[in-house]
Amino acid sequence: MLLALVSECGIAHAQWEIENSGTTSDLRGIANVGGGAAWASGTNGTVLRTEDGGYLWQSCSIPPGAEHLDFRGIQAFDANTAIVMSSGKGDLSRLYKTTDGCHTWKLVFTNPDKDGFWDAIFINQWASDGFILGDPVSGAFVLFQSDDTGKTWKRIRATGLTAQAQAGAFAASNSSIAVSEGDWFVIGTGGADRTFVYREETYSSFAKVTVPIVAGKPSAGVFSLQGRGSYRMVAVGGDYLDPDRSAGTAAFTRDGGSVWHAAQTPPHGFRSAVAYDPDAKTWITVGPNGTDISTDDGENWRALHPDPASHELPDADRDWNALSLPFVVGPHGRIGKLNPHALEKPNAK
């Protein structure tokens, strides 16, 4: 049974208007499907849903047997249909699907690799295809593919996904996979002595490309990727155990991922998610210590809200994990919605 949770009003003029999620679970997954419908997911089997743009968030029923699962990713198709992905070792990585607004759930797929760990899910409902990315098993990253909008899944025997020792992908924001408008996709990784993006060259064949994002620790690497058009893409990350370090936290490409360049002016610390707002022609990236934006395709970043006014919540623009604009989610049930004026130029009327 759904429990209605009334949202609090956002603080006036804050860049992120804080909403009441009604939960204290850490939120990692967020999917805005438009028309006021959006879904969020997190620890302890938590799934949330709104049909009115975030004014009212509803607490979904927990999928059977999922009370202790960590739902790191969610892909939603409309107000009633969504697939949620848990991350954990072996069969703790699972997919559940609802078609009735999360009253009931069906277990769709369970990780068949006992040593595996799922990091991200991407489903294109218009093309009916989808992908699951998993950490290396037997020395190579794992990919599963669906060609029926997530109903069934099969392993891809891809070449070029060989991984260094200790390498992995990060399940911080369900965005270590990005798919371009040209229908090729890239995978962001870390955890080893070098940071790589794996770029799809041909079907089930990948090329490994070095990315100038901090490396050398299990906690460092690419955490999020986003594309714009067929060739431009931005990667963000850093070291989540050193959240205030700004060097090596963002990179960009203008050729579809063959060559990556370090941001000239990086974000102000570790960033776990990045997204592009086509209306404002602005990139936005979030992390534990703040929010940054770029208007030149990731080459230079600046703080979204460097000097909050005295009447604003001091943490309104920080402590975030994942993005699906205009929504952002974070630890302890944090949900924010981007103020419609936040990305306006300073002299805009």
N, C-alpha and C positions, 0 to 999 in steps of 0.2 A: 504494500500500500504506500502510495506516495505521500510524503510529508511536505506540506507547503511551507516554504521559508520566505519570509518577507525581507526584501532587500532594504538596506539603509540608503539614505540619500548620500551621494558623493559629496565630498568637501568642495566648496565653491572654488573654482579656478585651478584645482589640482590637475596635473597632467593625467594621472590615473585616478579615476573616481572609484573609491573603494566600495565594494559591494559586500553584502552579507551572504556568505555561502552556507551558513548553518552547520559547518563542520570544522573540526580542528585537524583533520587529516592533511598530510602534505599533498599538494596538488601538482601533478606533472604533465597531465594531458589536457589539451583544450582544442576544441574544434567548433568554429563558427560556420554554420551552414546557410546563414542569411535568413531574411524574413523574420528576424527576431529569435530564431532557434539557434541554440548553442549547447554543447556538452562539455563536461570537464570530468577528469578522473584522477585518482591518486591512491594513497595507501589504504590498507584495511578494507579492500574491496569497494572503495568509494567511487560512485558515479553520480554526477549531478547533471541537471538538465534545466534549461530555461526556454520558454516559448515567447517571451515578451522583451527580449533584448537585455535581460539581466535584472529587470525589476524584481522578479520572483524566481529564485532558484529552488528546484525541487530535488529532494534526496531520493535516488532510485533504490529499488530493491537490489540487494546484493546477489550476484549470481550464485547458484548453489555451489558450496564448497570453496568459495572465493573470499571468505571473511578475512583471511590473512594475506591475501595476494596484494601485490604492488602494481596497480594499473598505471603504467608509464605512458601509454599511448592510446589515443582514441581517434577513430575515423567515423564521422557522421555523414549521413546522406540526406536526412530531413529531420523533422521534429520527432519522428517515431522510430527511426531506423539508425542504428549505430553498431560498430564493432569496437570492442575494447580489448587491449593487449596488456597482459601482465608480463613483468620481467622477473626472472629468477632462474636458478640453476635447474636444468633438466625440465621435468614436467611442471615446474612452477611457472614456466613461460607458456601462456595459453591465450586463446582467442575466444571471446564470448560475443554473441550477437543478439540484439533485440530488434523486433519489428513492431512492437506495440507500446512504444514510449517508455520502455524499461520496466514494465510491469513483470515481464518474464524474460528469461535469457536461455539461450541454447549454447552449449559448448561446441565450438566449430572446429578447433584444431589445437593439438597439444604438441609441444616440442618433442620430436622423437629422439633428440640427441641428449643423452643423460649428462653430458658435460657441457651442453650448450647453454646460451643465455641470449634472449632476444633483446634487441636495442631499439628498433623502430619499425613501424608499419606505415605503409603508404598505399592508399587505394584510390584509383581514379574511376569514379562511378560512371563517367561518361564514356570511357574506353573499356570499362569492365575489368581492367587489369589491376594488379596490386603486387606488392613486394613486402616481405619481412626480412630484416637484416638481423643476423645473429653474430655473436662473438666467434672467434676462430675455433674450429674443431678440426683436429688432425692437421693443424698448421695453416688453415685457410678460413677466411670469413665465409659465413653461411648465408645463402639466399634461398628463400622460398617464394614461389610465384603463384598467383591466382589469375585465371582468365574469366572468372564468373563473379566478379565483384565480391570476392572474399568467401564464397560458399565452400570451395575446395582449394587445396594447396598442394603443390608439388615442389620438390627440391630442384634447383637449377644447378646443373653441373657446369659452373662457370670457370673459365680460365683467367689467370691473372690476379686472383684474390689471395695469393700467398701472403701470409702475415709474418712479421718479425716476432721474435720471442717477446712475451709480455704485451703485445699489441692487442687493442680492442677498440670497440666503438663505445660511445657514451649514450646511455638511455636517459639523459637528463631532461630532454624536452621533446622527445619523439621527432627530432629533426636532423638526425645524422644521415638521412637520405634526402636528396633533393632531386626532383624531376623537372627538366626544362620544358619549355613550349615546343622544343624540337624533338621531344620524346626520348632523349637520352637522359641517363641519370648518373649521379655521382654519390660516393659514399665517403664520409669523413671519419677519420680514425685518429688514435693517439695511443698513449701508454707506453711507447717505446722510445728509442733514442732519436728517432726522426718522426715527423708528423706527415701523414700522407692523405691524399684524396685518391680514391680509385674511380677512374672515369670510364664509363662504358664506351668502347670503341666500335664493336659490332655486337650483335645479339649474343649474350652469354660470354663475352670477352671483354676484359677490363685492362686498362693501363694504369700503373701506379705512378702518381705524380707528387713530388715533394711540395709541401705547403709551408710558408714561413710563419708558422704558429708555434708557440713554445712547446718544446718536447723534453724528453729525458726523464720523465716521471710517470708513474702509473696514473697520476691525477691530471695529466696535461695532454692537450691535443685539440682537435677540432670537435666542438660540441654541437654545432648547428650549421646548416647550409640552406641557402635560399637562392633561387634563380629568378631572373627577370628577362623575358624574351628568350631568344634561342642561344645567346652566347654569354650574357653577363650573369655573374654569380658572386655571392659574398659568403665567406666562411668566418665564423667567430668561435672563440673558445678561450684558451689560456690554461691556467692551473687553478682548479677550484679550491685547492688548499692554500693558495696564495692569492686571494680574491682582489687585492688592491694593486697587484702588478699589472701595469697597462701594456708594457712592451710584449709584442708577440701575441696579441689577442684578436687580431682581425686580418684578413687577407681578401683579395678580390681577383677576379679573372675577367677578361674581356673577349676571350676566344673559346668559350665553352669548356674551360677547365684544363687546357693543355699547359698553360703557364699561369702561375699564381704570383701575385705581388703583395708585399706587406703593406698594410695601411700606413700612409705617411703620418697621419695623426690618428693614433689608435683610440679605441674606447677607454674609459677611465677604470678599467679593471676587467677581471674575468667576466665573460658573457656566455650564457647558456642557451640563448635563442635569438634568432634574427628573422625579420619579416620585412616585406616591401609593401608600402601603401601606394598603389598606382594613382590614386586621386591626388595625393599630396606630392607624388614623385619623390618619396622619402623612404629611406631604410631606417628601421628602428631595431635596436638590440637591447636586451635586458640581462640583468644579473643581480647578485646579492647586494652590490653597493650602488646601484643606480641604473639609469637608462640613458642611452646615447642615440643620436640620429646622424644620418649622412644623406646629403643631397647630391653627391657626386659618385654614386655607385660604389661606396665603400672605401674610397681613397682617404677621406678625412671624416672624422667623427667629432661631435661636440655633445656635451651634456644636454639632455632635453630640458632639464629644469635646474640650472645651476644655483639659483638663489630663491628657494621657496619663501613665500611670504609668511608672516608671523601667524596668520590665521589657518595655515594649512597643516595637515598632518606631516610631521617631520620625516616619516618613512613612506609617504605616498608614492614615491617614484623609485623605490628600491625593494629588495627581497622578492625577486621574481624568478621563476623557473622557465616558463613556456609561454609562447605567443600564438594566437590565432586572431588577428586584428578584427575588431577593436578590443578583444579580450586578452587578459594576461592572468596567469595563475602563479601561486607561490606556496611556500611552506605555511603550515598551521591554518589551512583553509583560505588563504588570501586569494581573492579575485578582484581584479580591477578592470575598468572599461576606459578606453582612451577618450579623454575629453575632445569633443569635436573641434575645438579651437587650438588644441595642443600643438599641432604641426604648422599653424599659420606663421608666416614670416612676421618678425617683430613689428614692422610698419604696416601690417595688414589692418584694414578697417573692418 
